[in-house]
Amino acid sequence: MKAADVIKALGLAPHPEGGHFREIHRDAPPGGGRGAVTSIYYLLAAGERSHWHRVDAVEIWNFHAAGGSGAAGLALSVSPDGKVVETHLLGENLTAGQSPQAVVPADWWQAAALADASSDGWVLVGCTVAPAFDFAGFEMAPPGWAPTDWKS
């Protein structure tokens, strides 16, 4: 299965930070206001990346599937302060150091790309945000910005 097949099958659309997504669930409190949680499918294919951004809520990334040479996993880089960076490798190969889940605390910078830059594959994850994602709490870094210690 190719990335385009997954995008079509799941009804994904381009995401402002890069890649493709579709919101799966949004909690809607009866009295209005911000819900407790949102959940999306998010796909990155060869040549795509989730650009540096941060959200005012906790975001949990869960690996779902990979195709082509996307089995190398998804590299999720996070930074609490715009300087120090740690990278989590999401995937199904636990013996190779991949993990099925990673948590990004609220207000931490984050970016993601296929772990193998030469890959012709794709990776599908689920992203759960709590409290619910709100574009008012989303900040995209300026073009070309990256944390001080980040090595692409």
C-alpha positions in Angstrom: 0.0 0.0 0.0 1.3 3.4 -0.9 0.9 6.7 1.1 -1.6 7.9 -1.5 -3.8 4.8 -0.9 -3.8 5.4 2.9 -4.6 9.1 2.5 -7.6 8.2 0.2 -8.8 5.3 2.4 -8.8 7.3 5.6 -10.0 10.6 4.0 -6.9 12.5 5.1 -6.3 16.2 4.1 -3.2 18.3 4.1 -2.2 19.6 7.6 -0.9 23.2 8.1 2.3 21.9 9.8 3.0 19.3 7.0 1.7 15.8 6.3 -1.9 14.7 6.2 -4.6 14.3 8.9 -8.2 13.8 9.8 -9.8 14.5 13.1 -11.4 11.4 14.5 -12.9 12.6 17.8 -13.5 15.9 19.5 -15.0 16.1 22.9 -17.8 18.6 23.0 -18.9 19.6 26.5 -22.7 20.2 26.8 -22.1 23.7 28.2 -19.6 24.7 25.5 -16.0 25.6 26.0 -12.9 23.6 25.4 -13.4 19.8 25.4 -11.4 17.3 27.3 -9.7 15.6 24.3 -9.2 15.4 20.5 -7.8 12.6 18.4 -6.5 12.6 14.8 -4.9 10.3 12.3 -1.7 11.8 11.1 0.4 10.5 8.2 3.9 11.5 7.1 5.3 10.2 3.8 8.7 10.4 2.2 9.8 14.1 1.8 7.2 15.4 4.3 7.8 16.6 7.8 5.9 18.0 10.7 7.5 21.4 11.1 8.6 22.8 14.5 5.5 23.8 16.5 4.1 23.7 20.0 0.6 23.2 21.5 -0.7 24.4 24.8 -1.8 20.9 25.8 -0.3 17.4 26.3 0.0 15.5 23.0 0.3 11.7 22.9 1.7 10.1 19.7 0.7 6.5 19.0 2.2 4.4 16.2 -0.4 2.7 14.0 1.2 1.5 10.7 4.1 1.9 8.2 4.5 1.1 4.6 7.3 0.9 2.0 10.5 1.6 3.8 8.7 3.5 6.5 9.4 0.6 8.8 12.4 2.6 10.0 9.9 4.5 12.0 9.0 8.1 12.8 11.5 10.4 14.5 9.7 12.7 16.9 12.0 15.4 18.2 10.9 17.5 21.2 12.4 20.4 23.1 11.2 21.9 26.4 13.1 25.2 25.9 14.1 25.7 22.3 17.6 24.6 23.1 17.9 21.0 24.3 16.4 18.3 22.0 15.5 14.6 22.7 14.3 12.3 19.9 11.8 9.5 20.3 11.6 6.8 17.6 8.1 5.6 17.0 7.5 2.2 15.4 6.8 -1.5 16.0 10.4 -2.8 16.1 11.0 -2.7 19.9 14.3 -4.5 19.7 15.6 -1.7 17.4 14.7 0.9 20.1 11.4 1.9 18.6 8.4 2.6 20.9 4.7 2.5 20.1 4.0 5.7 22.0 5.6 9.0 23.0 4.2 11.9 25.1 4.9 15.6 24.5 4.2 17.8 27.5 2.2 21.0 27.0 4.2 23.9 25.4 7.1 21.8 24.3 8.4 22.3 20.8 8.0 19.3 18.5 8.7 18.2 15.0 8.6 14.8 13.2 9.9 13.1 10.0 10.5 9.6 8.8 13.5 8.2 10.6 15.1 7.2 7.3 15.4 10.4 5.3 16.0 8.3 2.1 12.8 6.3 2.7 10.1 6.0 0.1 7.7 4.9 2.7 5.1 6.4 5.1 4.2 6.2 8.7 0.6 6.6 10.2 0.2 7.7 13.8 -2.6 8.8 16.1 -2.2 12.1 18.0 -4.4 12.6 21.1 -4.4 16.1 22.6 -5.7 16.9 26.1 -7.3 19.2 26.7 -8.8 19.3 23.2 -6.7 20.8 20.4 -7.5 24.5 19.7 -5.8 26.5 17.0 -5.7 29.4 19.4 -3.1 27.3 21.4 -1.0 26.3 18.4 2.2 28.1 17.5 4.2 27.3 14.3 7.9 28.2 14.6 9.2 30.8 12.0 10.5 29.2 8.8 14.0 27.8 9.3 13.8 27.9 13.1 15.0 24.9 15.1 16.2 24.4 18.6 19.9 25.2 19.2 21.0 21.6 19.8 18.9 20.0 17.0 20.7 18.1 14.3 18.4 17.3 11.3 
